[in-house]
Amino acid sequence: MIAIEINLLRLRAQLLLRRLGAPACLAVALLALGAAAWVWAWQQRAMAAQLEARPLPQPSLAVATAAAAPATASENMARFYAALGQQRHAEQQVKQLFDLAAKNGLVLAQGEYKSGYDKASRVTTWQVTLPLKGSYTAVWQFALQALRAMPFASLDELSFRREQIADTQLEARLRLTFYLADTLSDTLSDTLSDSVGEAP
């Protein structure tokens, strides 16, 4: 009985579709798809509105106090001078460069040295230019190790030259600048760090 009713409904639907034609069937299908898309969009909009209505999580008290207390100018200046190298150790730092070069198997000829002084910041600079000979990898390892060993130095130039393509050894030129605190800066840094330590 149920099978007969299903067959009867299917037959009536087929007859209706043939009577209406393909354009009408396509229009009905598009109308159904449009209604489904509108319902989906309405649900997405409702979900977005619920998410926007939720309150934001409050930051913890420790984060709020840490963000509320920026460093003072004297603290920043003390940190700046503490990060500098010491001028009295400049020769030892150059010797350390020669040791690192030997450790990496590089041939290091006599370097060129040029000193400078910035009155405004009271910082002494030593520009060290080193002609190196060795493998490409060894030169890069040397440069990276030098910067790790002396974080107050900057790598200003690193150039390579090879006489012939088949050469495994190449010539490199490396220029570093050391930023060093002079005695006035040391005194100023000590004074600033004392004043920072005494601040309430």
Secondary structure, 3 states (H helix, E strand, C coil): CHHHHHHHHHHHHHHHHHHHCHHHHHHHHHHHHHHHHHHHHHHHHHHHHHHHHCCCCCCCHHHHHHHHCCCCHHHHHHHHHHHCEEHHHHHHHHHHHHHHHHHCCCEECCCEEEEEEECCCCEEEEEEEEEEEECHHHHHHHHHHHHHHCCCEEEEEEEEECCCCCCCCEEEEEEEEEEEECHHHHHHHHHHHHHHHHCC
